[in-house]
Amino acid sequence: MAKIALNWSAVLLAVCVLVQLAGSALAWSAFGHSAVASVARVYLRPSTLEKVLTTLKATNDTSLESVAPWADTIRDKYPDTMGLHFIPNIDAPHQGKCFFDVVKDCVNDKCVYAAINNEIKAIRNTTASATAKSEATKFLIHFVGDLHQPLHATSFLKGGNTLPITFGLNATTGAPLKTNLHSSWDFHLPNKTVTKLHGGSTDKWIDSIVHRIGTEWRQQVPAWLKCPTEADQCVRGVESLKKHVCPVTWARESDAINCEHVFKDADFSKTIDEVQRNVTVTDAGLVDVSDKYWEAVHDVIDLQIARAGVRLAATLEATFN
Ligand SMILES: [Zn+2]
């Protein structure tokens, strides 16, 4: 049985490790995914990181950060993977109802928590080709990130994609910047965190998350990596992963955030009502999420990036050892 050992000395020496992060390049179009990979890299043992990078060489890839967004770029090449980025559950987070059925909402393993399980198995498949293992690694890195974006854990209003909102003003036109709730969680909200709190430096943002993992969140970290004993919560068929890798549990936690914050920290009821009644949504009534809402949720986003990074490190440790 593979022993799972995170590089916990890195947690204790988090501040020292920050230096290693300086200069890590992030793709803005894939901002959250690369951030999760950066956090994970801090907690990977060097020997495990070497194994992961060796595997990625089969597809000419050279870093966790650069492969993290890949799965979103090949949806045309692999249309069957479209449904693997989220959970196709329709709950009602605006009414405080956040739930999914582990089996019914993941038919034929077409959901993100099953995809994580399956990519782990593909990487550990001793008869798989080097290319297949590299691609499975790239999917795994991406899907752990997706699962921690709460709006990938609900399909209510297509994960917020059909819920229009505004995010401040368009810098060029001066008009309200119209976007949707999903995109605001993917990009606009964490982007504001980087701009407002970290001088526009994504590296400083990631450094602050790593620092918080080693300080204010340190007591919580063991709970992030503790899995329940129920069989359906763990990686099926991979005994050594059951202790620390439980995508279903992570998905429940992520969806709960939809009820606790995503749909609660602002009143979207008027727009939701218009969208659900399929009537024209008037721009004048859109909720702006760039100010008070950002204040309410930016720490939750940082926490989810932190959890995803630490759990991705644990998942890679367990998968590659
Ligand atoms: Zn995705």
Residues whose N, C-alpha, C, O or C-beta is under 5 A from the ligand:
A	BS01	ZN	D72 H85 D146
